[in-house]
Amino acid sequence: MASENIFSKFSEICKGPNSDEYIMHINKGQDDEMQLCCYKRSQVRTAVTYLSFILTGGILRLVFHWIPLWYLYATSLKCKIEEAEKILIIEIYNKRHKIHHVKPLKMLTPESLAKLKNADNLLNHHHISVSESPPSLSAHFANGEFRDLDKLLMFSCKKVTYIWDGEKREFVKLAGLDNGVSCDIFHKYKALTSGEQFMRRLVYGPNKIIVKELSICTLLCLEVLNPFYIFQILSFILWFADDYYYYAATIMAMAMCGIAMSVMQTRKNQRNLRSTCHSSDVCTVLRRVPKDSLDEIDCGSYKSETVSTEYIVPGDILEIPSHGCVMHCDALLLTGNCILNESMLTGESVPVTKTALPNVSNVLYDPKEHARHTLFCGTHVIQTRYFGNEKVLAVVVTLLEVFCILRQLISALKKIPIDLLHC
């Protein structure tokens, strides 16, 4: 009992001041409500911790690798959001069971373009220079309005991205346009310029399911540092020291075979999952053409641009082709009609007709109530119908969220906290 009390007191000291001003909540009143606390790196604690690594021959570092929460307590102090570098998320189930997640806090600024302009990645496929981009980031918080921001704090937990709302002083989920948006607002949306779309993509990221494929060296190191194989190594040393050479060699051979098989199987599963989840196509979007000055934009000047579906963002206006296509996002039909095959979602083989969303004010858009106007992700547009020279247009509502949907379905069925898709 005395040792447990000493350990608990030591843990409280490492955590820092126990004040409610450092504790926040996300998803208040929902099933996935969690506590959140901000931490910043302490140079003194970090120096002492690294000295302890040396004195213990790396054993303490191995323990911290298994329990990242202790490493956070040992090297960081609680702080306010303005100074935070790390985020501790505490998921509580039934007031007894806790799951801790330690995540880095990311700060996005327009200056991030300077680091991306020479990078060969999805965010810079247009090679837009800093001067051609708008001076602020863009994110949707509520009511269908995209708020311009000088900087944006964000982190990801369990495949869900949270952003800092400066007005509410809390973290909220990075939302699309599928909740709390009036129907008439969708008809007021204008096509984005290339710069606006680029800055918005900095916040929302690429429209694809990212499956990390770790290198063999990384998988090998992670497998060797598993507590089971650490126990096997210690057993090998013990039996070898007692002159049980054949027994020690047998243990080591079995451990090496187990590590090799586990690494190969994990590598194979990652590649199969990545190839299964990868899905990309091209689509046509409307682009607003800016004049020489960013402040002067001809609202009536538009052009059609063919881009990869990985580059679209919420608020983009899609031009649905007459020969049909496969939807890679949820989109709301603004003009014209579409005939869809929704067998992938509903199992029904009968085609469904989608009509344009009525321009009605004071009516909030809901994906279920307005399903007859929504082109759902994964469905196949067979053909389109339009009047005269009018194009069939749809506005992007949400991007690919397969992992989030899968996690919510499992959570709803089991009613327990899961870490199946922990990232």
LOGU-940158 format. One line per 5 residues: number of its first residue (from 1); for each residue x, y, z of N, C-alpha, C. Coordinates in steps of 0.2 Angstrom, whole numbers. Last residue first. Layout:
N
NUM) X:Y:Z:X:Y:Z:X:Y:Z | ...
% end
This chain:
423
423) -25:29:-173:-20:32:-177:-15:36:-173 | -36:16:-172:-32:20:-169:-26:23:-173 | -47:8:-175:-44:12:-181:-40:17:-177 | -51:2:-163:-49:-2:-169:-45:2:-174 | -54:5:-151:-48:9:-153:-46:5:-160
418) -70:9:-143:-65:5:-147:-59:9:-150 | -81:8:-130:-76:12:-134:-71:7:-137 | -97:1:-134:-91:1:-130:-86:5:-134 | -108:-3:-142:-109:2:-136:-103:2:-132 | -109:-11:-153:-106:-14:-147:-107:-10:-141
413) -115:-3:-163:-117:-10:-162:-115:-12:-155 | -109:9:-162:-116:9:-161:-119:2:-160 | -96:6:-166:-97:9:-159:-105:8:-157 | -98:2:-179:-96:-3:-174:-97:-1:-167 | -102:14:-184:-106:8:-185:-104:3:-179
408) -91:22:-182:-97:24:-179:-102:18:-179 | -81:16:-190:-80:16:-183:-87:18:-179 | -86:17:-203:-85:11:-200:-85:11:-192 | -86:31:-204:-92:28:-204:-92:21:-201 | -72:33:-203:-76:36:-198:-83:33:-198
403) -68:27:-215:-66:24:-208:-70:27:-203 | -74:34:-225:-76:27:-224:-74:25:-217 | -76:47:-230:-76:46:-223:-77:39:-221 | -73:59:-243:-73:52:-241:-72:51:-233 | -82:74:-239:-77:70:-243:-78:63:-240
398) -98:83:-242:-93:79:-238:-88:75:-242 | -103:91:-253:-105:92:-246:-100:89:-241 | -101:99:-268:-98:94:-263:-100:96:-256 | -115:102:-278:-110:105:-273:-107:100:-269 | -118:100:-295:-119:98:-288:-113:101:-284
393) -127:102:-311:-121:104:-306:-123:102:-299 | -129:101:-327:-131:97:-321:-125:98:-316 | -131:115:-337:-127:110:-335:-130:107:-328 | -143:120:-350:-141:120:-343:-137:114:-341 | -148:121:-362:-140:121:-361:-138:121:-354
388) -162:112:-359:-159:117:-363:-151:116:-363 | -161:104:-344:-166:108:-348:-162:112:-352 | -156:87:-341:-156:94:-340:-160:97:-345 | -151:72:-334:-156:75:-338:-156:83:-336 | -139:59:-334:-141:65:-332:-146:68:-337
383) -135:41:-329:-136:47:-334:-139:53:-331 | -130:35:-318:-131:31:-325:-131:36:-330 | -119:36:-305:-123:40:-309:-124:37:-316 | -117:26:-292:-115:26:-299:-121:30:-303 | -110:28:-275:-115:27:-280:-113:28:-287
378) -100:33:-268:-100:26:-270:-105:24:-275 | -109:45:-259:-102:43:-261:-103:35:-263 | -124:51:-266:-120:48:-261:-114:45:-263 | -132:65:-270:-128:60:-273:-123:57:-268 | -148:70:-264:-141:69:-263:-138:64:-267
373) -161:72:-265:-157:77:-269:-150:76:-268 | -167:62:-258:-168:62:-265:-165:67:-269 | -163:65:-245:-159:60:-249:-160:60:-256 | -166:74:-235:-165:76:-242:-161:71:-246 | -167:67:-224:-173:70:-226:-172:72:-233
368) -153:63:-223:-158:58:-223:-165:61:-226 | -145:75:-223:-144:70:-228:-150:65:-229 | -153:90:-222:-152:84:-218:-151:79:-223 | -153:108:-221:-152:102:-225:-150:96:-221 | -167:117:-215:-160:115:-214:-159:108:-218
363) -175:131:-220:-176:123:-220:-168:121:-220 | -175:144:-223:-177:142:-216:-178:135:-216 | -178:144:-240:-175:147:-234:-178:144:-228 | -176:134:-254:-181:136:-249:-177:138:-243 | -174:128:-269:-171:134:-266:-176:137:-260
358) -173:111:-269:-177:117:-270:-173:123:-266 | -161:101:-277:-163:104:-271:-167:110:-272 | -166:91:-291:-162:97:-289:-165:99:-282 | -167:73:-289:-169:80:-292:-165:85:-288 | -164:57:-295:-162:62:-290:-164:69:-293
353) -171:41:-296:-170:47:-299:-169:52:-293 | -163:25:-296:-166:30:-292:-165:37:-295 | -165:8:-302:-162:15:-302:-166:20:-299 | -165:-7:-293:-169:-2:-297:-166:5:-296 | -158:-15:-284:-156:-15:-291:-160:-10:-295
348) -153:-12:-268:-159:-11:-273:-156:-11:-280 | -143:-10:-259:-144:-17:-261:-150:-17:-267 | -139:2:-254:-146:-1:-252:-147:-8:-254 | -126:4:-259:-128:7:-252:-134:3:-250 | -125:-2:-271:-119:-2:-267:-121:-1:-260
343) -136:3:-278:-136:-4:-275:-130:-5:-271 | -140:14:-284:-138:15:-277:-137:8:-274 | -138:22:-298:-138:15:-296:-135:15:-289 | -148:36:-304:-142:33:-300:-143:26:-299 | -150:50:-314:-153:43:-312:-147:39:-310
338) -154:67:-310:-149:62:-311:-152:55:-310 | -157:84:-316:-159:77:-313:-154:72:-315 | -154:101:-313:-155:95:-317:-157:89:-313 | -144:108:-300:-148:109:-306:-148:102:-309 | -139:103:-288:-142:110:-288:-146:111:-294
333) -137:90:-277:-139:92:-284:-142:99:-283 | -123:88:-267:-130:90:-267:-132:92:-274 | -112:74:-263:-114:80:-267:-121:81:-267 | -100:64:-256:-107:66:-255:-108:73:-259 | -88:57:-267:-90:61:-262:-97:62:-261
328) -87:50:-279:-81:49:-274:-82:54:-268 | -98:42:-290:-97:48:-285:-91:46:-280 | -95:39:-307:-95:36:-300:-93:41:-295 | -105:44:-320:-99:44:-317:-100:40:-310 | -113:49:-336:-113:46:-329:-106:46:-327
323) -114:56:-348:-113:49:-348:-113:45:-341 | -115:69:-344:-121:66:-346:-120:59:-347 | -106:73:-328:-106:72:-335:-113:68:-337 | -108:86:-317:-110:79:-318:-110:78:-326 | -97:97:-311:-101:96:-317:-102:89:-318
318) -97:103:-294:-95:98:-299:-100:98:-305 | -90:115:-284:-96:114:-288:-94:109:-294 | -84:114:-267:-83:114:-275:-89:112:-278 | -88:112:-254:-89:119:-257:-88:119:-265 | -75:102:-249:-81:104:-248:-82:111:-251
313) -64:98:-263:-65:100:-256:-72:102:-255 | -53:87:-274:-59:91:-272:-60:93:-265 | -43:79:-276:-41:86:-275:-48:90:-274 | -46:66:-280:-42:67:-274:-42:74:-272 | -51:67:-292:-56:67:-287:-53:67:-280
308) -42:77:-303:-43:71:-299:-48:72:-294 | -50:88:-315:-45:87:-309:-46:80:-307 | -54:100:-327:-54:92:-325:-48:91:-320 | -64:114:-327:-57:111:-326:-58:104:-324 | -72:127:-334:-72:120:-332:-65:118:-332
303) -74:144:-328:-71:139:-333:-72:132:-330 | -82:160:-327:-80:153:-325:-77:149:-330 | -86:175:-323:-81:172:-327:-80:165:-324 | -95:182:-315:-98:179:-320:-93:175:-325 | -87:189:-305:-91:183:-303:-94:179:-309
298) -71:193:-307:-77:193:-311:-81:187:-309 | -63:201:-294:-65:194:-297:-71:195:-301 | -51:209:-286:-56:210:-292:-57:203:-295 | -42:206:-277:-48:209:-275:-53:210:-280 | -31:200:-284:-36:196:-280:-42:199:-278
293) -29:207:-300:-29:208:-293:-34:203:-290 | -32:201:-313:-25:203:-311:-24:204:-304 | -45:190:-309:-42:195:-313:-35:196:-311 | -50:173:-308:-48:179:-305:-45:184:-310 | -63:163:-312:-57:165:-315:-55:172:-312
288) -69:148:-303:-69:156:-304:-63:159:-307 | -72:133:-310:-67:137:-307:-69:144:-309 | -81:117:-308:-81:124:-310:-76:128:-307 | -74:101:-312:-77:106:-308:-77:113:-311 | -75:85:-317:-75:91:-319:-78:96:-314
283) -64:71:-312:-70:74:-312:-70:82:-315 | -56:55:-312:-56:62:-313:-63:65:-313 | -52:44:-298:-55:45:-305:-54:53:-306 | -47:31:-286:-47:38:-289:-49:38:-296 | -45:22:-272:-49:23:-278:-49:30:-280
278) -38:11:-261:-37:16:-266:-42:16:-272 | -42:0:-253:-45:7:-252:-44:12:-257 | -35:-10:-259:-42:-10:-259:-45:-4:-258 | -22:-6:-257:-24:-7:-264:-32:-7:-264 | -21:-6:-243:-20:0:-247:-23:0:-254
273) -24:-19:-240:-28:-14:-238:-28:-8:-242 | -12:-25:-245:-19:-27:-248:-24:-22:-246 | -2:-19:-238:-2:-18:-245:-9:-19:-248 | -5:-23:-225:-5:-16:-226:-6:-15:-234 | -3:-37:-226:-10:-34:-225:-10:-27:-226
268) 10:-38:-229:6:-40:-234:-1:-37:-233 | 15:-33:-217:17:-29:-223:12:-31:-228 | 11:-43:-208:8:-36:-207:10:-32:-214 | 18:-54:-213:10:-54:-213:8:-47:-213 | 31:-50:-211:29:-52:-217:21:-51:-218
263) 31:-49:-197:32:-43:-201:30:-44:-208 | 28:-62:-193:23:-56:-191:24:-50:-195 | 39:-69:-198:32:-71:-200:27:-65:-199 | 49:-63:-190:49:-63:-197:42:-64:-200 | 45:-66:-177:46:-59:-179:46:-59:-186
258) 46:-80:-177:40:-77:-176:40:-70:-178 | 59:-83:-180:54:-85:-185:48:-81:-184 | 65:-77:-168:66:-74:-175:61:-76:-180 | 60:-86:-159:58:-79:-158:59:-75:-165 | 66:-98:-162:58:-97:-163:56:-90:-163
253) 79:-94:-160:77:-96:-167:69:-96:-167 | 79:-92:-146:81:-87:-151:78:-88:-158 | 76:-105:-141:71:-99:-140:73:-93:-145 | 87:-112:-146:80:-114:-148:75:-108:-147 | 97:-106:-139:97:-106:-146:90:-107:-149
248) 94:-110:-126:94:-103:-128:94:-102:-135 | 95:-124:-127:89:-121:-126:88:-114:-127 | 109:-125:-130:104:-127:-135:97:-124:-134 | 115:-119:-119:116:-116:-125:111:-118:-130 | 115:-116:-104:110:-120:-108:110:-117:-115
243) 123:-108:-96:126:-113:-100:121:-118:-104 | 117:-98:-90:117:-104:-86:120:-110:-90 | 117:-88:-100:122:-87:-95:122:-93:-90 | 107:-93:-108:114:-93:-111:119:-92:-105 | 96:-91:-100:98:-98:-101:105:-98:-104
238) 96:-76:-100:97:-80:-94:99:-87:-95 | 96:-73:-114:101:-71:-110:102:-75:-104 | 83:-78:-117:89:-81:-120:95:-79:-116 | 75:-70:-108:75:-78:-107:81:-81:-111 | 77:-58:-115:79:-59:-108:80:-66:-106
233) 70:-61:-127:77:-59:-127:80:-60:-120 | 57:-63:-122:61:-69:-125:68:-67:-126 | 54:-51:-118:54:-56:-113:58:-62:-116 | 54:-44:-130:58:-42:-125:59:-48:-120 | 43:-51:-135:49:-53:-138:55:-50:-134
228) 32:-45:-127:33:-53:-128:40:-54:-130 | 33:-31:-129:35:-34:-123:36:-42:-123 | 41:-26:-145:35:-29:-141:37:-32:-135 | 52:-23:-151:51:-19:-145:45:-22:-142 | 51:-30:-163:56:-32:-158:55:-29:-151
223) 41:-23:-169:40:-30:-167:45:-32:-162 | 47:-11:-172:41:-11:-168:40:-18:-165 | 57:-15:-181:59:-12:-174:53:-12:-170 | 50:-20:-191:54:-25:-188:56:-22:-181 | 43:-9:-196:39:-15:-193:44:-19:-189
218) 55:-2:-200:50:1:-195:46:-5:-192 | 60:-10:-210:64:-8:-204:60:-6:-199 | 49:-10:-219:51:-16:-216:55:-15:-210 | 38:4:-218:44:1:-220:45:-5:-216 | 20:5:-218:27:6:-215:32:2:-218
213) 9:14:-226:12:8:-227:19:8:-224 | -7:20:-221:0:21:-220:3:14:-222 | -20:25:-231:-17:19:-227:-10:19:-227 | -31:37:-233:-24:36:-232:-23:30:-228 | -44:39:-244:-42:36:-238:-35:34:-238
208) -46:56:-250:-44:49:-251:-43:46:-244 | -44:70:-254:-51:67:-253:-49:59:-255 | -32:78:-243:-34:75:-250:-40:71:-248 | -37:92:-232:-33:87:-234:-35:83:-241 | -43:103:-226:-47:97:-227:-42:91:-229
203) -33:113:-226:-36:111:-220:-39:104:-221 | -28:113:-239:-23:113:-234:-26:111:-227 | -39:115:-246:-37:108:-246:-31:108:-241 | -41:129:-245:-46:125:-242:-43:118:-241 | -30:133:-253:-30:134:-246:-35:130:-242
198) -35:128:-266:-29:126:-263:-28:127:-256 | -47:136:-268:-47:128:-267:-41:125:-264 | -41:148:-269:-46:147:-263:-47:139:-262 | -34:147:-281:-31:148:-274:-35:147:-268 | -44:144:-290:-38:139:-289:-35:140:-282
193) -60:149:-284:-54:150:-288:-49:145:-286 | -76:141:-283:-70:143:-280:-64:144:-285 | -92:146:-288:-86:142:-289:-80:145:-286 | -103:151:-275:-100:152:-281:-94:147:-282 | -119:148:-267:-112:146:-267:-109:148:-274
188) -132:149:-266:-129:155:-266:-121:154:-267 | -138:136:-265:-139:139:-271:-135:146:-272 | -135:134:-251:-131:130:-256:-132:133:-263 | -144:142:-245:-137:144:-245:-133:140:-250 | -156:136:-245:-155:142:-249:-148:144:-250
183) -155:127:-234:-155:124:-241:-154:130:-246 | -143:129:-221:-150:131:-224:-149:129:-232 | -135:118:-211:-134:122:-217:-141:123:-220 | -133:107:-202:-135:114:-200:-134:119:-205 | -123:97:-211:-126:98:-205:-127:105:-203
178) -114:95:-222:-120:90:-221:-124:92:-215 | -103:101:-226:-109:105:-226:-115:101:-225 | -91:96:-213:-92:97:-220:-99:102:-220 | -80:100:-200:-86:98:-203:-87:100:-210 | -70:94:-188:-69:98:-194:-75:95:-198
173) -77:96:-172:-75:92:-177:-75:96:-184 | -69:108:-160:-75:105:-164:-72:101:-169 | -63:115:-145:-61:111:-151:-68:108:-154 | -66:131:-140:-66:124:-139:-64:121:-146 | -71:145:-140:-65:143:-136:-65:135:-134
168) -79:150:-149:-82:146:-144:-77:144:-139 | -70:157:-157:-76:161:-154:-79:157:-148 | -60:148:-161:-58:154:-157:-64:157:-154 | -60:132:-162:-65:137:-163:-63:143:-158 | -49:121:-169:-50:125:-163:-54:131:-166
163) -53:105:-175:-50:111:-176:-53:116:-170 | -50:87:-177:-53:92:-173:-50:99:-174 | -54:73:-187:-50:79:-186:-54:84:-182 | -53:56:-184:-57:62:-184:-53:68:-183 | -45:44:-182:-47:46:-189:-52:52:-189
158) -42:45:-168:-46:40:-171:-49:42:-178 | -38:62:-170:-39:57:-165:-44:52:-168 | -29:76:-174:-33:70:-177:-33:65:-171 | -29:94:-173:-26:87:-171:-31:82:-174 | -26:111:-175:-30:105:-176:-26:99:-174
153) -27:129:-177:-25:123:-173:-29:117:-174 | -24:141:-189:-28:136:-187:-25:130:-183 | -23:158:-193:-20:152:-191:-25:147:-189 | -32:167:-199:-25:168:-200:-21:162:-198 | -46:162:-208:-42:161:-202:-35:163:-204
148) -63:164:-213:-56:165:-215:-52:165:-209 | -76:152:-213:-73:157:-210:-65:158:-212 | -89:148:-223:-82:147:-222:-79:153:-219 | -106:144:-218:-101:150:-220:-94:147:-218 | -115:135:-214:-113:135:-221:-108:140:-223
143) -117:135:-201:-122:139:-205:-120:140:-212 | -100:133:-195:-107:132:-194:-111:136:-199 | -87:131:-200:-89:129:-193:-96:128:-192 | -75:127:-212:-82:128:-211:-83:126:-204 | -61:137:-217:-64:131:-214:-71:132:-212
138) -46:143:-224:-54:143:-224:-56:136:-222 | -33:155:-222:-35:148:-223:-43:148:-222 | -27:169:-232:-30:166:-226:-33:159:-227 | -24:176:-243:-20:177:-237:-22:173:-231 | -25:166:-258:-28:170:-254:-24:171:-247
133) -11:164:-270:-16:161:-265:-19:166:-260 | -1:169:-277:-7:168:-280:-12:166:-276 | 10:170:-268:7:176:-270:0:175:-274 | 14:157:-268:11:160:-262:8:166:-264 | 9:147:-283:14:151:-278:10:154:-273
128) 4:131:-286:2:138:-285:7:142:-281 | 5:118:-292:10:122:-291:9:130:-291 | -5:109:-292:-6:114:-296:0:119:-296 | -2:100:-282:-1:98:-289:-2:103:-294 | 0:101:-268:3:106:-272:3:104:-280
123) -6:91:-261:-8:98:-259:-5:103:-264 | 0:79:-265:-6:81:-267:-8:88:-266 | 18:84:-268:12:80:-265:6:82:-268 | 32:88:-269:29:85:-274:23:80:-270 | 36:105:-264:35:98:-262:31:95:-267
118) 38:118:-265:43:114:-269:42:107:-268 | 27:123:-258:28:125:-265:33:121:-269 | 27:120:-244:24:115:-249:25:117:-256 | 33:130:-237:36:124:-236:33:119:-242 | 24:141:-241:31:141:-242:35:135:-242
113) 12:137:-235:13:136:-242:20:137:-244 | 13:141:-222:14:134:-224:15:133:-231 | 8:153:-221:15:153:-222:17:145:-224 | -5:152:-217:-3:153:-224:4:152:-226 | -4:139:-205:-4:146:-206:-3:146:-214
108) -8:127:-193:-8:128:-200:-8:136:-201 | -2:117:-181:-4:124:-182:-3:125:-190 | -6:102:-171:-3:105:-178:-6:112:-179 | -1:93:-158:-6:99:-160:-2:102:-166 | 0:75:-157:3:82:-158:-2:87:-160
103) -8:65:-144:-8:68:-151:-4:74:-151 | -12:52:-135:-7:57:-135:-6:59:-142 | -25:45:-126:-22:46:-133:-18:52:-132 | -31:33:-115:-28:39:-116:-25:39:-123 | -46:27:-108:-41:26:-114:-38:32:-115
98) -53:20:-94:-50:25:-97:-46:23:-103 | -68:15:-85:-62:13:-90:-60:19:-94 | -77:22:-77:-72:17:-74:-66:16:-79 | -88:28:-83:-85:31:-77:-79:27:-74 | -91:22:-95:-94:20:-89:-91:22:-82
93) -76:28:-101:-82:23:-103:-85:21:-96 | -67:41:-108:-69:38:-102:-76:34:-103 | -52:46:-115:-59:43:-116:-61:39:-111 | -43:60:-116:-45:55:-111:-52:52:-113 | -29:66:-124:-36:65:-125:-38:59:-120
88) -18:78:-124:-19:72:-121:-27:71:-121 | -7:86:-136:-14:85:-133:-15:79:-130 | 7:97:-137:4:90:-137:-3:91:-134 | 9:110:-136:12:107:-142:9:100:-142 | 2:126:-132:2:119:-132:5:116:-138
83) -1:139:-129:6:137:-129:7:130:-130 | -14:141:-131:-10:146:-135:-3:143:-135 | -20:133:-121:-20:131:-128:-15:135:-133 | -10:132:-107:-16:134:-110:-15:132:-118 | -3:117:-99:-3:124:-101:-9:125:-105
78) 7:105:-90:0:107:-92:1:115:-94 | 23:99:-97:19:102:-91:12:104:-94 | 33:85:-100:29:91:-102:25:93:-96 | 40:73:-97:44:78:-101:40:85:-102 | 32:64:-90:39:65:-88:42:71:-91
73) 20:64:-97:20:67:-90:27:68:-88 | 24:58:-108:21:64:-109:22:68:-102 | 28:45:-104:33:50:-107:30:57:-107 | 16:40:-99:21:42:-94:26:46:-97 | 9:39:-112:7:43:-107:12:45:-102
68) 16:28:-119:17:35:-121:15:41:-116 | 21:14:-114:16:18:-111:18:26:-113 | 31:9:-122:25:5:-121:20:9:-118 | 41:19:-122:38:17:-128:32:13:-128 | 43:19:-108:40:25:-111:37:23:-118
63) 51:7:-108:45:8:-104:40:13:-107 | 62:12:-115:58:6:-118:51:6:-114 | 67:21:-107:65:23:-113:60:18:-116 | 71:13:-96:66:18:-95:63:20:-102 | 82:6:-102:76:3:-100:70:7:-99
58) 93:13:-106:88:13:-111:82:9:-108 | 101:13:-94:103:9:-100:98:8:-105 | 98:22:-84:95:15:-84:97:11:-90 | 106:33:-88:107:29:-81:104:23:-81 | 100:37:-100:107:35:-100:108:31:-94
53) 87:40:-95:88:35:-100:95:32:-100 | 90:51:-86:87:44:-84:88:39:-89 | 93:60:-96:98:58:-91:96:51:-88 | 80:62:-101:85:59:-105:91:57:-101 | 74:68:-89:71:62:-92:77:58:-97
48) 81:80:-88:81:75:-82:79:68:-85 | 77:86:-99:84:85:-98:85:79:-93 | 63:87:-98:66:83:-103:73:81:-102 | 62:95:-87:60:89:-86:63:84:-92 | 68:107:-93:71:104:-87:69:97:-86
43) 60:110:-103:67:108:-105:70:105:-99 | 44:104:-107:48:107:-102:55:105:-103 | 32:106:-119:38:103:-117:42:107:-112 | 14:107:-114:20:110:-118:26:106:-115 | -3:101:-116:4:101:-113:9:104:-118
38) -20:101:-113:-15:103:-117:-8:103:-113 | -33:89:-113:-29:93:-109:-23:95:-113 | -50:83:-113:-44:85:-117:-40:90:-112 | -62:70:-113:-58:76:-109:-52:77:-113 | -76:67:-123:-69:65:-121:-66:71:-117
33) -90:59:-130:-88:64:-126:-81:62:-123 | -98:51:-139:-90:50:-139:-87:56:-135 | -111:53:-137:-109:47:-134:-101:47:-134 | -112:71:-131:-113:65:-136:-110:59:-133 | -110:81:-122:-117:79:-123:-118:73:-128
28) -97:88:-132:-101:88:-126:-108:85:-127 | -85:86:-140:-91:82:-141:-95:82:-135 | -72:89:-127:-75:89:-134:-80:84:-135 | -67:99:-114:-71:93:-116:-72:94:-124 | -52:103:-104:-58:105:-109:-61:98:-111
23) -41:109:-92:-45:104:-94:-51:106:-99 | -35:120:-86:-32:117:-92:-35:111:-95 | -44:124:-77:-43:129:-82:-39:126:-88 | -44:115:-66:-49:114:-72:-48:119:-77 | -28:109:-61:-33:114:-62:-38:113:-67
18) -16:102:-55:-22:99:-56:-28:105:-56 | 0:105:-62:-5:108:-58:-12:105:-60 | 8:89:-66:8:96:-65:2:98:-62 | 11:75:-67:6:78:-71:5:86:-71 | 21:73:-58:23:73:-65:17:76:-69
13) 13:73:-46:18:78:-47:20:79:-54 | 5:61:-49:2:68:-48:7:74:-49 | 15:52:-48:11:53:-54:8:59:-54 | 19:52:-35:24:54:-40:20:55:-47 | 7:48:-29:9:55:-28:14:57:-33
8) 7:35:-34:2:39:-36:3:46:-34 | 19:30:-28:18:30:-35:13:35:-37 | 15:30:-14:21:34:-16:21:35:-24 | 4:21:-14:3:28:-12:9:33:-15 | 11:10:-17:6:12:-22:4:19:-20
3) 19:8:-6:22:9:-13:17:12:-18 | 10:6:4:14:12:4:17:13:-2 | 4:-6:0:0:0:0:4:6:0
% end
